Amino acid sequence: MVKTEYAKAVIAATHTEDRSVLLEASNVTMQFGGLTAVDDVSLSIRNGEIVGLIGPNGAGKTTFFNCLTGLYKPTAGQVRFRGELLPPQPRNVVKAGIARTFQNIRLFHNMTALENVMVGMYCRTKTNAIDAIFRLPRHRREERECTEKARRWLSFVGLEGAENHLSRNLPYGDQRRLEIARALATEPGLLLLDEPTAGMNPNETREAEDLIFKIRDLGLAVLVIEHDMRFIFSLCDRVACLVRGAVLVEGPPSHVQADERVIEAYIGAPQDDEDGE
């Protein structure tokens, strides 16, 4: 896939061989009453790395995402990004440089694709209410800049020509791409993707894989939750498997894929059937 001129400019400005730790989650625990959804999870992500997070339904994957992005304040443990303790407020987490997509697509359905991406830039603009009401020069300038950047991000994810379409009218796969474009518009250093291929056909899944590699080529790190094992093991540099809220195993895809405990977590151990007879 050919990169846009904007993407090339971003690569020139941001790409680095620095492989230092970008995010460090230490002993993160999240409890809801007597239920422990995330149990003492530690995970690090390095610059330019793609990390997969797998596990059966109810393993705590999305809850862990919510702890990383400020939707939940962990019961115990801490999350550091670029060496700084992350505040438990989503807006401040985005400003710090972490963006995410959701398992269930969350777009503004009555807004165009272009407007959806421009919303993602709000955390980086300086325009205030007075500027907007009276359309002062700073507002007009930032509006022009945001419009142009939004068009470039739409082109980057493969949605050129769709800028004036209402998001609700886009095909399902394109809505997924649009949500990613909006996340990229926040200028993150780390992108969190919650089941980015859910509901996609094989061709759309391959395109999603290509897009994530393009995002990594920009110099961003990516953390992916996914149930498609073929997708996750071909995509990621490292994979962690969560079971009952705790990390069962972590390592290179080949190591995790061959671990019998991972297979048992998904399909059950043979002796389970024998015990039930």
C-alpha positions in Angstrom: 0.0 0.0 0.0 1.4 3.4 -1.0 1.8 5.9 1.8 0.4 9.4 1.4 2.7 12.4 1.4 1.4 13.3 4.8 2.3 9.9 6.2 5.8 10.3 4.8 6.1 13.7 6.5 5.0 12.2 9.8 7.5 9.3 9.4 10.3 11.8 8.8 9.3 13.8 11.9 8.5 11.0 14.3 10.2 7.7 13.3 12.9 6.7 15.6 15.1 3.7 16.3 14.5 4.3 20.0 13.1 1.1 21.5 12.8 2.3 25.1 9.8 1.5 27.2 6.8 3.7 26.2 4.1 2.4 28.6 4.7 0.6 31.8 1.7 -1.0 33.6 2.8 -2.3 37.0 0.7 -4.6 39.2 -2.6 -3.2 37.9 -5.6 -4.6 39.8 -9.3 -3.7 39.2 -12.0 -4.8 41.5 -15.7 -4.3 41.3 -17.1 -5.1 44.8 -16.0 -8.7 45.4 -15.1 -9.4 41.7 -11.5 -9.0 40.6 -11.7 -8.3 36.9 -7.9 -7.5 36.5 -5.5 -9.3 38.9 -2.0 -7.9 39.4 -1.3 -7.4 35.7 2.1 -6.0 34.6 2.8 -5.2 30.9 5.3 -3.0 29.1 5.2 -1.7 25.6 8.2 -0.3 23.7 8.3 2.4 21.0 7.3 1.0 17.6 6.2 -2.3 19.0 2.9 -4.2 18.2 1.7 -6.1 21.2 -1.3 -8.4 21.3 -3.6 -9.1 24.2 -5.6 -12.3 24.0 -7.8 -14.4 26.2 -11.3 -15.9 26.4 -14.4 -13.8 26.9 -14.5 -12.3 30.4 -10.7 -12.5 30.8 -10.5 -8.8 31.7 -8.9 -7.5 28.4 -11.3 -4.6 27.9 -11.2 -3.7 31.6 -7.4 -3.6 31.4 -7.8 -1.2 28.4 -10.1 1.0 30.5 -7.5 1.2 33.2 -4.8 2.2 30.7 -7.1 4.9 29.2 -8.4 6.5 32.3 -12.0 5.2 32.1 -11.3 3.3 35.3 -9.0 4.2 38.2 -7.2 0.9 39.1 -7.9 -0.4 42.6 -4.1 -1.0 42.9 -1.0 -0.6 40.8 -0.1 2.2 38.4 0.3 3.1 34.8 3.2 5.2 33.5 3.5 6.6 30.0 6.8 8.1 28.8 7.9 7.9 32.5 5.0 10.0 33.8 2.2 8.6 36.0 -1.0 8.7 33.9 -3.9 10.7 35.4 -7.2 8.7 35.7 -9.1 11.1 33.3 -9.6 10.0 29.6 -9.1 13.5 28.2 -5.7 13.9 30.0 -4.7 10.4 28.9 -5.4 11.4 25.3 -3.4 14.6 25.7 -0.5 12.6 27.1 -0.4 10.6 23.9 -2.6 7.5 24.2 -5.6 6.9 21.8 -8.0 4.0 21.5 -10.8 2.5 19.5 -13.7 0.5 21.0 -15.0 -3.0 20.6 -18.4 -1.5 19.6 -17.8 1.3 17.1 -18.4 4.7 18.7 -18.7 7.3 15.9 -20.8 10.4 15.7 -23.3 8.9 13.3 -24.9 12.2 12.2 -21.6 13.8 11.4 -19.5 13.3 8.2 -16.4 11.2 8.1 -14.4 14.5 7.9 -16.1 16.0 10.9 -15.5 12.8 13.0 -11.8 13.0 12.3 -11.7 16.7 13.1 -13.3 16.0 16.5 -10.2 13.9 17.4 -8.0 17.0 16.9 -9.9 19.0 19.6 -7.4 18.1 22.3 -4.6 19.7 20.3 -6.2 22.9 19.3 -6.0 26.3 21.2 -9.3 27.8 20.0 -11.7 28.8 22.8 -15.5 29.5 22.8 -14.9 33.3 22.1 -12.7 32.5 19.1 -15.3 30.2 17.7 -18.4 32.4 18.3 -16.8 35.5 16.6 -14.7 33.4 14.1 -11.5 35.2 15.1 -8.4 34.6 13.0 -7.0 31.9 15.3 -10.2 29.9 14.9 -10.3 30.2 11.1 -6.6 29.3 10.9 -7.0 26.2 13.1 -10.2 25.2 11.3 -8.3 25.2 7.9 -5.4 23.3 9.4 -7.7 20.7 11.0 -9.7 20.2 7.8 -6.5 19.6 5.8 -5.1 17.2 8.4 -8.4 15.3 8.6 -8.4 14.8 4.8 -4.9 13.4 5.0 -5.8 11.0 7.8 -8.8 9.8 5.8 -6.6 9.2 2.9 -4.0 7.4 5.1 -6.6 4.8 6.3 -8.0 4.4 2.8 -11.1 6.6 3.0 -10.3 9.2 0.4 -13.4 10.4 -1.3 -15.6 9.5 1.7 -15.1 12.8 3.6 -18.6 14.2 3.1 -20.4 10.9 3.7 -22.3 10.6 7.0 -20.5 8.0 9.1 -23.7 6.0 9.6 -23.9 5.4 5.9 -20.4 4.0 5.5 -19.9 0.2 5.2 -19.0 -1.6 8.4 -15.3 -2.0 7.5 -15.0 1.7 6.6 -16.5 2.7 9.9 -13.7 0.7 11.6 -11.2 2.6 9.5 -12.8 5.9 10.4 -12.6 5.2 14.1 -8.9 4.5 13.7 -8.4 7.8 11.7 -10.1 9.7 14.4 -7.8 8.1 17.0 -4.7 8.9 14.9 -5.9 12.5 14.6 -5.2 12.9 18.4 -1.4 12.5 17.5 -0.8 9.5 19.8 2.4 7.7 20.6 0.4 4.6 21.5 -2.7 3.3 19.8 -5.0 0.8 21.6 -7.3 -1.2 19.3 -10.1 -3.2 20.9 -11.0 -6.0 18.5 -10.4 -4.1 15.2 -11.4 -7.0 13.0 -14.6 -8.0 14.8 -17.3 -8.5 12.2 -15.0 -8.2 9.2 -14.6 -10.6 6.3 -11.2 -12.1 5.4 -10.4 -9.4 2.8 -11.2 -6.6 5.3 -9.1 -8.4 7.9 -6.1 -8.5 5.6 -6.6 -4.8 4.9 -6.8 -4.1 8.7 -3.5 -5.9 9.2 -1.8 -3.8 6.4 -3.2 -0.7 8.0 -1.8 -1.5 11.5 1.6 -2.2 9.9 1.4 1.2 8.3 0.6 2.8 11.6 3.6 1.1 13.2 5.7 2.4 10.3 4.8 5.9 11.5 6.7 5.2 14.7 3.7 4.5 16.8 3.3 1.6 19.3 0.1 -0.5 19.0 -1.7 -2.7 21.6 -4.3 -4.9 20.1 -7.1 -7.0 21.7 -8.3 -9.6 19.2 -10.0 -13.1 19.1 -8.8 -13.9 15.6 -5.7 -15.9 16.5 -4.3 -16.2 13.0 -4.5 -12.4 12.7 -2.9 -11.7 16.1 0.0 -14.2 15.7 0.9 -12.9 12.3 0.7 -9.3 13.3 2.3 -8.9 16.7 5.9 -8.7 18.0 4.8 -10.0 21.4 1.6 -11.5 22.8 0.2 -11.7 26.3 -2.6 -14.0 27.3 -5.1 -13.0 30.0 -7.1 -15.6 31.9 -9.4 -14.7 34.8 -7.9 -11.3 34.9 -4.3 -12.5 35.3 -1.4 -12.9 32.7 -1.1 -16.6 31.9 1.8 -16.3 29.5 3.7 -13.6 27.6 6.2 -13.7 24.9 6.8 -14.0 21.1 3.8 -15.3 19.1 5.4 -18.7 18.5 6.0 -19.2 22.2 2.5 -18.2 23.2 0.9 -20.2 20.3 2.6 -23.4 21.4 1.8 -23.0 25.1 -0.7 -25.8 26.1 -2.2 -23.6 28.8 -3.3 -21.1 26.1 -5.1 -23.9 24.2 -6.7 -25.1 27.4 -7.9 -21.6 28.2 -9.8 -21.4 24.9 -11.1 -25.0 24.4 -10.7 -26.6 27.8 -8.4 -29.4 28.9 -9.2 -33.0 27.8 -9.6 -34.1 31.4 -12.4 -31.6 31.9 -14.6 -33.7 29.6 -13.6 -36.9 31.4 -14.5 -35.4 34.8 -17.9 -34.4 33.5 -18.9 -37.9 32.4 
